Amino acid sequence: MSGYLVPAGVYRTEEVIRRSRFIVTVAHAESVSQAQAQIAAVREEFADATHNCWAWQLGPPGDTAQVRASDDGEPAGTAGRPMLGVLVASAVGEVVAVVTRYFGGIKLGAGGLVRAYSGVLARAMGSLPTVEKVRWQRLVLTVDYPQISAFYRALPGWGARLVAEDCGLRARLTIAVPEGMAPTVAAWVQEVSAGAGEVRIADEEE
């Protein structure tokens, strides 16, 4: 898989459960600082809310290396952890969610809170607009100058972008390609250069 789904932007839904108002805000976050900023923005917007519970999952879908959650005053384990379970189980990565609750006067009980927080978030995730995040890999191609024109024509077909050019005795071209395209590029270089060209992963050059 060359990429994975992430939220397309800030998305919000709202439900009322037994008189309590639940507002779900879901957004894209690639780092802890971005997730914290999004949580802070929601807290400021709904500063008078009873609770602003949150969870984040900052890696590819299902990755638990960077996860965290908070019940924000709800009974322990009734909000943040169920929300995190929804995020980890989803097909979306790099996501932060805040569920804001305005208490409506009817206590839901521990089980009811778990169902409410996980349910409203699961329904929001089910309708969340997403985009594909492509994982890029840098390659360094070394070819002779007669192959340059063919190289430029091939770039769009690879979904690649040119990063740098070094014009010495041979052309040394650094490109970014979607992860998984390296074998295709290498095969092309070998074909057009009759085996004289080279392809290396950029990290190997450092």
GIBEL-V812027 format. One record per backbone hydrogen bond with DSSP energy under -0.5 kcal/mol. CO is the residue of the C=O (numbers start at 0). NH is the residue of the N-H. If there is no record, write none. Layout:
# GIBEL-V812027
co: <CO	CO>
nh: <NH	NH>
This chain:
# GIBEL-V812027
co: <1	3	4	5	10	12	14	16	19	19	20	20	21	21	22	22	23	24	25	26	30	31	32	33	34	35	36	37	38	39	40	41	43	45	50	52	53	54	55	56	58	59	65	67	69	70	74	78	79	80	81	82	83	84	85	86	90	92	93	94	95	96	97	97	98	99	100	100	100	101	104	107	108	109	110	111	112	113	114	115	116	117	118	119	120	121	122	123	124	128	130	131	132	133	134	136	137	138	138	139	140	140	141	142	143	144	146	147	148	149	150	151	153	154	154	154	155	157	160	163	165	165	169	170	170	171	172	172	173	173	174	174	175	176	177	180	181	182	183	184	185	186	187	188	189	190	192	197	199	200	200	201	201	202>
nh: <134	132	92	130	25	23	21	19	16	21	22	101	14	23	24	99	12	97	10	95	34	35	36	37	38	39	40	41	42	43	44	45	46	48	100	98	69	96	67	94	93	62	57	55	53	73	77	82	83	84	85	86	87	88	89	89	4	6	28	56	26	54	24	99	52	22	49	50	102	20	106	111	112	113	114	115	116	117	118	119	120	121	122	123	124	125	126	126	127	7	5	133	3	135	178	176	201	140	174	199	142	172	197	170	146	147	150	151	152	153	154	155	157	157	158	159	158	177	175	173	167	171	167	142	172	165	140	174	162	163	138	176	160	136	180	184	185	186	187	188	189	190	191	192	194	193	195	141	139	203	204	204	205	205>
